[in-house]
Amino acid sequence: MSSQESSILTSSFDEFSSQLQSSALKATRNSMLLPSDLHFHRTMDPEFSKDLDLFSSRILSVANKLLTLVGTAESSSKSKGKLESEDDVVDNFHSVVVDVMDRMMEKTDINLDEFLGRNKAPAIAINTKLIAAKKKSSASNTKAKGGLDPALQHASHLPKPQLKFAKKIENNNVPWVPTLSHKYNASVPLGYNYHDSDSQMEMDTLLGCHPYRYEITHISYPPRMFEPSTPIPPTPFDATTFRWVSTVSELESMLVELRKVTEFAVDLEHHSYRSYAGFLCLMQVSTRQQDWIVDLLVLRDEVSILNEVFTNPKITKVFHGAESDVVWLQQDLEIYIVNLFDTFHASKVLGFPRHGLANLLEMYCDFTADKRYQLADWRIRPLPEEMLDYARSDTHFLLYIYDNLRNALLDRASSQGQDLMERDDSNSLAPISQPYPPTQTLVQEVLSKSEETALRFYEKEYYDVERGTGGNGWDTLARKWNKINLYASSSTIGIPGMQRDIYRRIHLWRDKVAREEDESTRYVLPNHYIFQLAEQPPADMAAMLRIFHFVPPVLKRRAKELLDVIREALKHHLTAADEKSLDVPMLQESAKAEQQLSLERGSIDPSLWPSGSLSTKPPLSSSLFGDMSLNSIRSHNRDNILGMAAPQSTLFGNTLANPQPVSNRNVGMAPLDHFTEVVARIHSNLVIAPSAAKVIHTTNASSVEQSFSAEVVEDGILPSSAQVEIPFVPAAQRSIKTSVSSTPDDAIVIVGQSKQKKRKRAKDPANSGEKRENQEANAAPFDFASAPNILDAVPAPEQSHIPRKKPKQSKGSNGSAFYGSFPAPPKAHSEVKSGNKSHTFK
């Protein structure tokens, strides 16, 4: 390109663009004509190879210049890549060139749309560049890592400031009644109870009457709240001075400034760890130009004069998440709010994914607050600078966030109203009448939810001893921790009942001590220790203190009280259990009820158990031992027992040789006498079989057989009901009985007989019964003496006494060991391969 063409003007840009595109198209076409075997041609023609390398270097140089030019327009490190060789083109072309060009094209389209006016400002501005965002606070920019300093989270060395309050805190278990003496901006006089319906009157009777209910429900909001406006950026955070309000004069001067504005932002800091009901420590108030931090530990009784501006319906009070703030203001300061705008409800209506104040600060103001200080101990005086900056940040940007949220609500309602009108026109339906214009729909919805928040009425937590209901109840805590045995509906007997009784008493003791000491219940005794003490009651003081890793300070002083509560619960439960066990009829009725319940559930078959078998009283008779009553035992005598029972048995021996008459024994008989009675009853219920044959010890086998046959067998017939014990005779003393029929002299005696094939029996049903009878009649009697006996076997010696010898490994001719019939591999083959060896060179 010539030097004249190098200077591009606005008039000649179109011509230059067309020439550039045609040149790029021509170069692309020519590149497609290159042969596929380019490396082969390079080796054959050195001049071609040299020209190709020179052209490639020029292309790489131009490409790198373009990438450098792109890097000046982008701050991202991704655009600072460079193509050094052919490998970079192959491997990194997409990440270095394609991605960069895509970003450049996208940025060009955005700039062109902005230049031509095609872009519309979004309804919700995100990350707007503000003067305040250019220089953030040091606490936000240099956010410390890790958790909050324990000295700032729990300042245990501080004296309790509530001890210096002019109006002492009352932690009694009675309802709270408002003590408002003067009602600012009243539409109805103080004490006038207005009710929209009977149900609302009943609710007010139960919970108390809100002094500003009428003013909140019948408010007329200023028209400016429903008109879009340009958001007013806040003053720079570091450049804005704030005032610390700790005297009455400073409070009055702040009130004068607040009377002049149309809206102001409010936030509160609360402390609840070292107080039973908690108390407010700080109040942050911000206008468009000024920030205030009010020390409520000092001005607790004088700050109620702010009701003049807080209840003024013409001044908008902007809060974020005012559910707790409204209650705290009533509890401690007797301050009420009229015309509340809660930015939390606005973020919910707009459908934001997150609704926290930190999320709104990052979205609209590009400010990151250090949320670690949210859990700080706000009783500290003087407050560190980091805690002051965090407290101010909650309200300093809140009015700017309010402007953006209100514009977003109006804009979205306007677009929804246009869609609704178009839909009504297409359906030819009459539009639905509304009390306010469609553009105010979403803002009115947020204000309606804010009214419900402002109508919240503080009521003191009531402790329900019997049922354990309420936020601080023992049943509520057990259900929260899923302790089923400790529920109010759980069993009151047995070990679960004992644990529940201990748990209830400990929980009641903790609540009473927390009220007396004006400490939080978790400071007096953490929740997990209550369950541990209830499930594993300690026996003494050492066992109780051993449970705690760190004994709470209050418990160190009142440990004996807690131990006495546990012992009293144990004593009460055991006494009640003894009284219930003595009431036998009641237990029998309970057992019958449980049996009937089990029968209804189908778990017990009624045919298996007789009526009343589940009673707690043990049965006095059984099928094995008979009548077990004391009178029945005394009615028996020795003659009756011995007449029915055998004198001895293999199991119990001769236990009735000299028994003591039962009638002469008293109730406190010895254990041996009890055993004798049990044996007698067992023998009396057993069936006595015929006496077994007596074994005569003799060395002559024939005499043994004669005595055995003489006593048992009569005329060769053995009684079928007799159970005969055959005595054991050693094999050497046995005599084989000879057959009755004599063998002829010329008979052939076959000693051995080969195995014969089985013959199939002829099936003759008519003669089968006769043949079987003839075979049984002709069958010779079996000689038991000649049968082998298991006692004749010679016992084998114990294997454990036989020493085992290890098999010797035979060696081959080459001296290598053999394993079985295979020789072991040579040692060289069993080593690791050379690739896995490690050598040491010296």
C-alpha positions in Angstrom: 0.0 0.0 0.0 1.4 3.4 -1.0 2.0 6.2 1.4 -0.9 8.2 0.0 -3.3 5.3 0.7 -1.9 5.0 4.2 -3.7 8.1 5.3 -7.4 7.1 5.7 -10.0 9.9 5.8 -13.7 9.7 6.6 -14.7 10.2 2.9 -12.4 7.4 1.7 -13.1 4.9 4.5 -15.8 3.0 2.6 -13.4 2.6 -0.4 -10.6 1.4 1.9 -12.9 -1.1 3.6 -14.0 -2.6 0.3 -10.4 -2.9 -0.9 -9.4 -4.5 2.4 -12.1 -7.1 2.2 -11.3 -8.0 -1.4 -7.6 -8.3 -0.6 -8.4 -10.6 2.3 -10.7 -12.7 0.1 -8.1 -13.0 -2.6 -5.4 -14.1 -0.1 -7.8 -16.7 1.3 -8.5 -18.1 -2.1 -4.8 -18.3 -3.0 -4.0 -20.1 0.3 -6.5 -22.8 -0.7 -4.5 -23.5 -3.9 -1.4 -24.5 -1.9 -0.6 -28.2 -2.2 -1.2 -30.5 0.7 2.3 -31.9 0.6 3.9 -28.6 1.2 6.8 -30.0 3.2 7.8 -32.1 0.2 8.0 -29.1 -2.1 10.0 -27.3 0.5 12.7 -30.0 0.4 12.7 -30.1 -3.4 12.9 -26.3 -4.0 15.1 -24.3 -1.7 14.0 -21.0 -3.2 10.4 -21.8 -2.6 11.1 -22.7 1.0 13.0 -19.4 1.5 10.1 -17.3 0.1 7.6 -19.2 2.1 9.5 -18.6 5.4 9.8 -14.9 4.5 6.1 -14.6 3.8 5.2 -16.4 7.0 7.3 -14.1 9.1 5.5 -11.1 7.6 2.1 -12.5 8.4 3.2 -13.2 12.0 4.5 -9.7 12.3 1.3 -8.2 11.1 -0.8 -10.4 13.3 1.2 -9.5 16.4 0.9 -5.8 15.6 -2.8 -6.2 15.4 -2.9 -8.0 18.8 -0.8 -5.3 20.3 -3.2 -2.7 19.0 -6.1 -4.6 20.5 -4.3 -4.8 23.8 -4.3 -1.0 24.1 -8.1 -1.0 24.0 -8.5 -3.8 26.5 -7.2 -4.0 30.0 -7.7 -7.8 30.2 -4.6 -9.9 30.2 -6.2 -12.3 27.7 -5.6 -9.8 24.9 -1.8 -9.7 25.5 -1.0 -13.0 23.7 1.6 -13.3 21.0 2.2 -15.6 18.1 5.8 -16.7 18.0 5.9 -19.7 15.7 3.8 -22.2 13.7 3.1 -24.1 16.8 1.5 -21.1 18.4 -0.8 -20.6 15.4 -1.9 -24.3 15.6 -2.3 -24.5 19.4 -3.3 -20.9 20.5 -5.0 -19.4 17.5 -8.5 -19.6 18.9 -7.6 -18.2 22.4 -5.2 -15.5 21.1 -6.8 -14.4 17.9 -10.5 -15.5 17.6 -11.5 -14.6 21.2 -9.9 -11.2 21.0 -11.6 -10.4 17.7 -15.0 -11.5 19.1 -14.6 -9.1 22.0 -13.6 -6.3 19.7 -16.6 -6.9 17.4 -18.9 -7.0 20.4 -17.5 -3.8 21.8 -17.8 -2.2 18.4 -21.5 -3.1 18.1 -22.1 -1.6 21.6 -20.4 1.6 20.7 -22.3 1.9 17.5 -25.6 1.3 19.2 -24.8 3.9 21.8 -23.7 6.4 19.1 -26.9 5.9 17.0 -29.1 6.2 20.1 -30.4 2.6 19.9 -29.6 1.9 23.6 -32.2 2.6 26.3 -31.2 3.3 29.8 -32.1 0.4 32.1 -34.8 0.8 34.6 -32.5 -0.6 37.3 -29.1 0.9 37.2 -26.3 -1.5 38.2 -22.8 -0.5 39.1 -23.4 3.1 38.3 -20.1 5.1 38.3 -20.5 7.4 41.2 -18.1 9.9 42.7 -18.5 8.1 46.0 -17.4 4.8 44.4 -14.1 6.2 43.1 -12.6 6.4 46.5 -14.0 3.9 49.0 -13.4 3.7 52.6 -10.2 2.1 53.9 -12.3 -0.5 55.7 -13.9 -1.6 52.5 -10.8 -1.5 50.3 -8.5 -3.2 52.7 -11.0 -5.7 54.2 -9.3 -7.8 56.8 -9.3 -11.5 56.4 -10.5 -14.0 59.0 -13.0 -13.6 61.8 -13.8 -10.6 64.0 -11.5 -9.8 66.9 -13.0 -11.5 70.0 -12.5 -8.3 72.0 -14.9 -6.6 69.6 -17.3 -9.4 69.3 -17.8 -10.0 73.1 -16.4 -7.3 75.2 -16.6 -9.3 78.5 -14.6 -6.7 80.4 -17.3 -4.0 80.0 -19.7 -3.2 82.9 -23.3 -3.7 82.1 -24.7 -0.4 80.9 -28.3 -1.3 81.7 -27.4 -0.9 85.4 -27.1 2.9 84.8 -30.4 3.3 83.0 -32.8 5.7 84.7 -35.7 3.4 84.0 -34.8 -0.1 85.2 -35.4 -3.0 82.9 -38.2 -5.3 84.1 -37.9 -9.0 83.1 -41.1 -10.1 84.8 -43.5 -12.5 83.1 -46.4 -10.0 82.7 -47.6 -8.4 79.4 -46.0 -5.1 78.2 -48.2 -2.0 78.1 -47.1 1.2 76.1 -46.5 4.3 78.2 -46.6 7.0 75.5 -47.4 10.3 77.2 -47.8 12.5 74.1 -49.0 11.6 70.6 -47.4 13.7 67.8 -49.2 14.1 64.5 -52.4 12.5 65.8 -55.4 12.1 63.6 -57.3 10.6 66.6 -56.6 11.3 70.2 -54.4 9.1 72.4 -56.3 6.2 73.8 -58.9 6.1 71.0 -59.1 2.5 69.8 -60.2 2.3 66.2 -61.1 -1.0 64.7 -62.0 -1.8 61.1 -63.7 -5.0 62.0 -64.8 -7.2 64.9 -61.9 -9.6 64.3 -59.5 -6.7 64.5 -61.0 -5.6 67.8 -60.6 -9.1 69.2 -57.0 -9.2 68.1 -56.3 -5.8 69.7 -57.9 -7.0 72.9 -55.6 -10.0 73.0 -52.3 -8.3 71.9 -52.8 -4.7 72.9 -53.7 -1.6 70.9 -51.2 0.1 68.6 -51.3 3.9 69.3 -50.8 4.8 65.7 -53.0 2.2 64.0 -55.5 4.7 62.6 -52.7 7.0 61.3 -50.9 4.1 59.6 -54.0 2.6 58.0 -55.5 5.9 56.8 -52.3 7.6 55.6 -52.3 9.8 52.5 -48.9 9.4 50.9 -47.2 12.4 49.2 -47.6 12.5 45.4 -43.8 12.7 44.9 -43.5 9.0 45.9 -45.4 8.0 42.8 -43.5 10.2 40.3 -40.2 9.1 38.6 -37.2 11.2 39.4 -33.5 11.3 38.7 -31.7 9.5 41.5 -29.6 11.9 43.6 -26.1 10.5 44.2 -24.9 10.6 47.8 -22.0 12.7 48.8 -18.6 11.0 48.9 -18.4 8.7 51.9 -15.0 10.0 53.1 -15.9 13.6 52.4 -19.1 13.4 54.4 -18.8 14.4 58.0 -20.9 12.7 60.5 -22.0 13.9 63.9 -21.9 11.9 67.1 -25.0 12.7 69.2 -24.6 12.0 72.9 -26.2 15.1 74.5 -29.7 16.5 74.6 -28.6 19.7 72.8 -27.1 17.7 69.9 -30.2 15.6 69.7 -32.4 18.7 69.5 -30.2 20.2 66.7 -30.5 17.0 64.8 -34.3 17.1 65.2 -34.3 20.6 63.7 -32.5 19.4 60.6 -34.8 16.4 60.2 -37.9 18.7 60.2 -36.7 20.3 56.9 -36.3 17.1 54.8 -38.8 15.0 52.9 -37.1 11.7 53.6 -34.4 10.2 55.7 -32.8 6.8 56.2 -32.7 5.0 59.6 -30.9 1.9 60.9 -30.3 0.5 64.4 -27.7 -1.6 66.2 -28.9 -3.9 68.9 -27.3 -6.0 71.6 -28.8 -9.2 73.1 -26.0 -11.4 74.5 -25.6 -9.8 77.9 -29.3 -8.9 78.4 -32.4 -11.0 78.7 -34.6 -9.0 76.4 -31.9 -7.0 74.6 -31.5 -3.2 74.2 -30.6 -0.7 71.5 -27.1 0.8 71.4 -27.0 3.0 68.3 -29.3 4.8 65.9 -28.0 5.9 62.5 -29.8 8.6 60.7 -28.9 10.0 57.2 -30.2 12.7 55.0 -29.0 13.7 51.5 -26.2 15.8 53.1 -25.6 14.7 56.7 -25.1 11.5 58.8 -25.8 11.2 62.5 -25.0 8.4 65.0 -27.0 8.7 68.2 -25.7 7.1 71.4 -28.8 5.4 72.8 -27.0 4.1 75.9 -26.9 7.8 77.0 -30.0 9.3 75.4 -32.3 6.3 76.0 -34.9 8.3 77.9 -34.7 11.6 75.9 -34.8 10.2 72.3 -38.6 9.8 72.3 -38.9 13.4 71.1 -38.0 12.0 67.6 -41.6 10.8 67.4 -42.3 14.2 65.9 -40.6 13.3 62.7 -40.9 9.6 62.8 -44.8 9.8 62.9 -45.0 12.7 60.3 -46.8 11.3 57.3 -45.2 13.8 55.0 -41.7 12.6 55.7 -40.7 9.2 54.3 -38.7 7.0 56.6 -36.5 4.5 54.6 -35.5 1.3 56.4 -34.2 -2.0 55.1 -35.6 -5.1 56.9 -37.5 -3.1 59.5 -39.3 -6.2 61.1 -37.1 -6.1 64.2 -36.3 -2.4 64.1 -40.0 -1.4 64.6 -40.3 -3.7 67.7 -37.1 -2.5 69.2 -38.1 1.2 68.8 -41.3 0.5 70.7 -39.7 -1.6 73.4 -36.8 0.7 74.3 -37.7 4.2 73.0 -41.5 4.4 72.6 -41.0 5.5 69.0 -43.5 4.6 66.2 -43.3 5.0 62.4 -45.8 6.4 60.0 -45.0 6.5 56.2 -42.5 3.6 56.1 -40.8 2.5 52.9 -38.9 -0.8 53.4 -36.4 -1.5 50.7 -36.4 -5.2 51.6 -40.0 -5.5 50.4 -39.1 -3.5 47.2 -36.4 -6.0 46.3 -38.9 -8.8 46.9 -41.5 -7.3 44.6 -38.9 -6.7 41.9 -37.8 -10.3 42.1 -34.1 -9.9 43.0 -32.2 -13.1 43.6 -30.9 -11.7 46.9 -32.5 -9.2 49.2 -29.8 -8.2 51.7 -28.6 -4.7 52.2 -25.0 -5.7 51.2 -26.4 -7.0 47.9 -28.1 -3.6 47.2 -25.0 -1.7 48.1 -22.9 -3.7 45.6 -25.6 -3.4 42.9 -26.3 0.3 43.0 -23.3 1.9 44.8 -20.4 -0.4 44.1 -19.7 -0.5 47.8 -18.7 -3.5 49.8 -19.4 -3.3 53.6 -17.5 -5.5 56.0 -20.3 -7.6 57.4 -18.2 -9.0 60.2 -19.0 -6.0 62.3 -22.7 -6.9 62.1 -22.0 -9.3 65.1 -19.8 -6.8 67.0 -20.5 -5.7 70.6 -22.0 -2.2 70.1 -21.7 -1.4 73.8 -18.1 -0.5 73.3 -17.3 3.1 74.0 -15.5 4.8 72.3 -16.3 2.9 69.1 -13.4 2.1 66.8 -13.3 3.8 63.4 -14.0 0.6 61.5 -17.2 0.1 63.4 -18.3 3.7 62.9 -17.7 3.4 59.1 -19.8 0.2 59.0 -22.6 1.8 61.0 -22.7 4.9 58.7 -22.6 2.8 55.5 -26.0 1.2 56.4 -27.8 4.5 55.9 -25.4 6.8 53.9 -26.3 5.1 50.6 -29.9 4.0 51.5 -31.7 7.1 50.1 -29.9 6.6 46.7 -31.0 3.0 46.7 -34.5 4.1 47.5 -34.6 6.4 44.5 -33.5 3.6 42.1 -35.9 1.1 43.6 -38.8 3.5 43.3 -38.0 4.3 39.7 -37.7 0.6 38.9 -41.1 -0.1 40.5 -42.8 2.7 38.5 -41.2 1.7 35.2 -42.1 -2.0 35.6 -45.7 -1.1 36.6 -46.0 1.1 33.6 -44.8 -1.6 31.2 -47.2 -4.1 32.9 -50.1 -1.7 32.6 -49.5 -1.2 28.8 -49.5 -4.9 28.3 -52.7 -5.3 30.3 -54.4 -2.5 28.3 -53.4 -4.1 25.0 -54.7 -7.5 26.2 -58.0 -5.9 27.3 -58.4 -4.2 23.9 -57.8 -7.4 22.0 -60.3 -9.3 24.2 -62.9 -6.4 24.0 -63.4 -6.4 27.7 -64.1 -3.5 29.9 -61.0 -2.5 31.9 -61.0 -3.3 35.6 -61.4 -0.3 37.8 -58.6 0.3 40.3 -58.3 2.8 43.2 -55.0 4.2 41.8 -53.3 4.4 38.4 -51.6 1.3 37.0 -48.2 2.9 37.2 -48.6 3.1 41.0 -49.4 -0.6 41.4 -46.0 -1.9 42.5 -45.2 1.1 44.7 -48.5 0.7 46.5 -47.8 -3.0 47.0 -44.5 -2.2 48.7 -46.1 0.5 50.8 -48.9 -1.9 51.8 -46.3 -4.4 53.0 -44.4 -1.6 54.8 -47.6 -0.7 56.6 -47.9 -4.2 57.9 -44.4 -4.0 59.2 -45.1 -0.6 60.9 -48.2 -2.1 62.6 -46.1 -4.7 64.4 -46.7 -4.4 68.2 -44.2 -5.3 70.8 -45.2 -8.0 73.3 -43.1 -9.5 76.0 -42.2 -13.1 75.7 -44.4 -15.2 78.1 -42.9 -18.3 79.6 -45.4 -21.3 79.5 -44.3 -23.6 82.2 -46.9 -26.4 81.6 -47.0 -26.7 77.7 -43.6 -25.1 76.8 -45.1 -23.1 73.9 -43.8 -19.7 72.6 -40.4 -18.6 71.3 -38.7 -19.3 74.6 -40.6 -22.4 75.6 -39.0 -25.8 76.4 -41.2 -27.7 74.0 -40.3 -25.3 71.2 -36.6 -25.8 71.9 -36.9 -29.6 72.0 -38.7 -29.6 68.6 -36.1 -27.3 67.1 -33.4 -29.7 68.1 -35.5 -32.7 67.2 -35.4 -34.3 70.7 -38.4 -36.5 70.4 -38.2 -37.9 74.0 -38.4 -34.3 75.4 -41.5 -33.2 73.5 -44.6 -32.1 75.6 -46.5 -35.1 74.1 -43.8 -37.7 74.9 -44.1 -40.4 77.6 -43.9 -39.4 81.2 -42.9 -42.9 82.6 -39.6 -44.8 82.5 -36.3 -43.3 81.5 -37.7 -41.0 78.8 -40.1 -39.6 81.4 -37.3 -39.0 83.8 -35.2 -37.2 81.1 -38.1 -35.0 80.1 -38.8 -34.0 83.8 -35.1 -33.1 84.3 -35.1 -31.1 81.0 -38.2 -29.1 81.9 -36.8 -28.2 85.4 -33.4 -27.2 84.0 -35.0 -25.1 81.3 -37.2 -23.4 83.9 -34.3 -22.8 86.2 -32.3 -21.2 83.3 -35.1 -18.8 82.4 -35.6 -17.8 86.0 -31.9 -17.1 86.5 -31.6 -15.2 83.2 -34.4 -12.9 84.3 -32.9 -12.3 87.7 -29.3 -11.7 86.3 -30.6 -9.8 83.2 -28.5 -12.1 81.0 -29.4 -14.0 77.9 -30.4 -17.6 78.3 -27.5 -18.8 76.1 -25.1 -16.9 78.3 -26.4 -18.5 81.4 -26.4 -22.1 80.0 -26.0 -22.9 76.3 -28.7 -25.1 74.8 -26.6 -28.2 74.1 -25.6 -28.4 77.7 -29.3 -28.6 78.8 -29.9 -31.7 76.6 -26.6 -33.3 77.8 -27.6 -32.8 81.5 -31.0 -34.2 80.9 -29.9 -37.3 78.9 -27.0 -38.0 81.3 -27.9 -36.7 84.8 -24.8 -36.2 86.9 -24.5 -37.8 90.3 -22.5 -35.1 92.0 -20.9 -31.7 91.6 -17.7 -33.0 90.0 -19.6 -35.0 87.5 -21.7 -32.0 86.5 -18.8 -29.6 86.1 -16.9 -32.3 84.1 -19.5 -31.9 81.3 -18.6 -28.3 80.6 -15.5 -27.5 78.5 -15.8 -23.9 79.8 -18.1 -23.3 82.8 -20.3 -20.3 82.2 -19.7 -17.4 84.6 -23.2 -17.4 86.0 -23.1 -21.2 86.5 -19.9 -20.9 88.6 -21.8 -18.9 91.2 -25.0 -20.9 91.1 -23.8 -24.5 90.3 -25.3 -25.8 93.5 -28.7 -24.6 92.6 -28.6 -26.4 89.3 -27.4 -29.6 90.9 -30.3 -29.4 93.5 -32.7 -29.0 90.6 -31.5 -32.2 88.9 -31.6 -34.1 92.2 -35.1 -32.9 93.0 -36.2 -34.0 89.5 -34.7 -37.5 90.0 -36.2 -37.8 93.5 -39.7 -36.7 92.3 -39.6 -39.1 89.3 -38.4 -42.1 91.4 -41.1 -41.4 94.1 -43.8 -41.2 91.5 -42.6 -44.5 89.9 -42.7 -46.3 93.3 -46.3 -45.0 94.0 -47.4 -46.3 90.6 -45.8 -49.7 91.1 -47.7 -50.2 94.3 -51.0 -49.5 92.6 -51.4 -53.1 91.2 -55.0 -52.8 90.0 -54.1 -49.6 88.1 -51.2 -51.4 86.5 -53.4 -54.3 85.6 -55.9 -52.1 83.9 -53.0 -50.4 82.1 -51.7 -53.7 80.9 -55.1 -54.8 79.7 -55.4 -51.5 77.8 -52.0 -52.0 76.2 -53.1 -55.6 75.3 -56.3 -54.4 73.7 -54.3 -51.7 71.8 -51.9 -54.4 70.6 -54.8 -56.6 69.5 -56.3 -53.7 67.6 -53.0 -53.1 65.8 -52.8 -56.8 64.9 -49.4 -57.4 66.6 -50.7 -60.2 69.1 -52.8 -63.2 68.3 -55.5 -63.5 70.9 -55.4 -67.3 70.7 -51.8 -67.4 71.9 -52.4 -65.6 75.2 -55.2 -66.1 77.7 -57.1 -63.2 79.1 -55.2 -61.3 81.7 -51.9 -62.9 80.9 -50.2 -59.5 80.5 -50.8 -58.4 84.0 -47.8 -57.3 86.0 -48.6 -59.9 88.8 -46.7 -63.2 88.1 -48.9 -66.3 87.4 -49.3 -68.9 90.2 -49.8 -72.0 88.0 -48.2 -73.5 84.9 -48.5 -76.7 82.9 -44.9 -77.7 83.9 -44.8 -77.0 87.6 -48.5 -77.1 88.4 -49.9 -75.1 91.3 -47.2 -72.7 92.6 -49.2 -71.2 95.4 -47.8 -71.4 98.9 -50.9 -73.2 100.2 -50.6 -75.8 97.5 -47.0 -76.5 98.3 -47.6 -76.9 102.0 -50.5 -79.3 101.3 -48.1 -81.9 99.7 -46.2 -84.3 101.8 -43.3 -86.6 101.2 -45.4 -89.7 100.6 -47.5 -88.1 97.9 -44.3 -86.8 96.1 -42.4 -90.1 96.3 -45.5 -92.1 95.2 -45.6 -90.3 91.9 -41.9 -89.6 91.2 -38.8 -91.7 90.7 -36.3 -91.7 93.6 -33.4 -90.4 91.5 -32.6 -89.1 88.0 -29.6 -88.8 85.8 -29.8 -84.9 85.8 -30.5 -84.2 89.5 -29.2 -87.3 91.1 -30.5 -88.7 94.5 -31.9 -85.4 95.7 -34.9 -86.9 97.4 -32.9 -89.5 99.5 -33.7 -87.6 102.7 -36.1 -84.9 101.9 -37.5 -82.7 104.6 -41.3 -82.8 104.8 -42.8 -79.8 103.1 -45.3 -79.2 105.8 -42.5 -78.6 108.3 -40.8 -75.9 106.3 -41.4 -72.2 106.8 -41.6 -69.5 104.1 -38.0 -68.5 104.5 -36.6 -71.8 103.5 -33.0 -72.2 102.3 -32.2 -72.1 98.5 -31.4 -75.9 98.7 -34.9 -76.6 100.0 -36.3 -74.5 97.1 -34.3 -76.6 94.7 -35.6 -79.8 96.3 -39.1 -78.7 95.9 -38.6 -77.7 92.2 -37.1 -81.2 91.5 -40.0 -82.9 93.3 -42.5 -81.0 91.2 -40.7 -81.8 88.0 -40.6 -85.5 88.9 -44.3 -85.5 89.8 -45.3 -84.3 86.4 -43.1 -86.7 84.3 -44.4 -89.9 82.9 -42.7 -92.9 84.5 -41.6 -95.5 81.9 -40.9 -99.2 82.7 -37.7 -99.8 84.5 -34.7 -100.4 82.3 -32.8 -103.8 82.4 -30.3 -104.2 85.1 -26.8 -104.7 83.8 -24.9 -107.5 85.6 -21.1 -107.0 85.5 -19.5 -110.4 84.8 -16.7 -111.7 82.7 -18.8 -114.5 81.1 -20.7 -113.3 78.0 -23.2 -116.2 78.2 -24.2 -115.3 81.7 -24.8 -111.7 80.6 -27.0 -112.8 77.7 -28.9 -115.2 80.0 -29.6 -112.6 82.6 -30.6 -110.1 80.0 -32.9 -112.6 78.3 -34.3 -113.9 81.6 -35.4 -110.4 82.8 -36.6 -108.9 79.6 -37.7 -111.6 77.3 -40.3 -114.1 78.3 -41.0 -117.0 75.9 -39.0 -115.3 73.2 -41.5 -112.3 73.1 -40.3 -108.8 73.7 -42.9 -106.4 75.1 -43.6 -103.7 72.5 -44.0 -101.0 75.1 -40.7 -101.6 76.8 -37.7 -99.5 76.1 -34.8 -101.9 76.5 -31.2 -100.7 77.0 -28.8 -103.1 75.4 -25.6 -103.5 77.5 -22.3 -103.1 75.9 -20.2 -106.2 75.7 -16.5 -106.0 74.5 -15.9 -107.8 71.2 -13.5 -110.3 72.8 -16.3 -111.6 75.2 -19.0 -111.9 72.6 -20.3 -115.3 71.4 -21.8 -115.7 67.9 -25.1 -117.5 68.0 -25.3 -120.5 65.8 -28.3 -121.1 63.6 -30.9 -123.4 64.8 -30.8 -125.5 61.7 -27.7 -127.6 61.4 -25.7 -127.7 58.3 -25.4 -131.1 56.5 -22.1 -132.7 56.3 -22.0 -132.7 52.5 -23.1 -129.1 52.3 -21.0 -126.7 50.3 -20.2 -123.6 52.3 -19.5 -120.5 50.2 -17.2 -118.2 52.0 -17.1 -115.5 49.4 -19.8 -114.5 47.0 -19.4 -112.3 44.0 -21.7 -109.4 43.4 -24.8 -110.5 41.6 -26.8 -108.5 39.2 -30.1 -107.2 40.4 -33.1 -109.0 39.2 -36.3 -107.3 38.3 -39.1 -108.4 40.5 -42.2 -109.8 38.8 -45.1 -107.5 39.5 -47.8 -109.8 40.8 -50.2 -107.8 43.0 -52.2 -110.9 44.0 -49.2 -112.8 45.4 -47.1 -109.9 46.6 -48.7 -109.8 50.1 -48.3 -113.6 50.6 -44.7 -113.6 49.6 -43.9 -110.8 52.0 -45.5 -112.6 54.9 -43.7 -115.8 54.1 -40.3 -114.0 53.9 -40.9 -112.3 57.3 -41.9 -115.7 58.9 -38.8 -117.5 57.5 -36.4 -114.6 58.4 -33.8 -115.5 60.9 -33.6 -113.3 64.0 -30.9 -110.7 63.9 -27.9 -111.3 66.1 -27.0 -108.0 67.7 -23.9 -109.4 69.4 -22.2 -110.0 66.0 -23.0 -106.5 64.8 -20.2 -104.0 64.8 -20.3 -101.4 67.5 -19.0 -97.8 67.3 -17.3 -98.4 70.7 -15.2 -101.1 69.1 -13.3 -98.6 67.0 -9.8 -97.8 68.3 -9.6 -94.1 69.0 -7.2 -92.3 66.8 -4.4 -90.4 68.5 -4.9 -86.7 68.8 -3.5 -84.8 65.9 -2.2 -82.0 68.0 0.4 -84.4 69.6 1.7 -85.7 66.3 4.7 -83.6 65.2 4.4 -82.4 61.7 7.5 -82.6 59.5 8.1 -80.1 56.8 8.4 -81.5 53.4 11.9 -81.5 52.2 12.6 -79.6 49.0 14.5 -81.7 46.5 17.2 -80.1 44.6 18.1 -80.7 41.0 21.4 -81.3 39.5 22.1 -77.6 39.2 21.4 -77.0 42.9 18.2 -75.0 42.3 15.2 -75.6 44.5 12.2 -77.4 43.0 8.6 -76.5 43.8 6.6 -79.5 43.1 7.7 -81.0 39.8 8.8 -77.6 38.4 12.2 -76.1 39.1 12.3 -72.5 40.5 13.2 -69.9 37.9 16.8 -68.6 37.9 17.5 -65.7 40.1 18.3 -63.4 37.1 14.8 -63.8 35.8 13.1 -62.9 39.1 14.8 -59.5 39.4 13.1 -56.3 38.3 13.4 -55.0 34.8 16.1 -52.5 34.0 13.6 -49.7 33.5 12.7 -49.9 37.2 16.2 -50.2 38.6 17.9 -47.4 40.5 21.7 -47.2 40.2 24.1 -45.3 42.2 27.1 -44.0 40.4 30.2 -43.0 42.3 
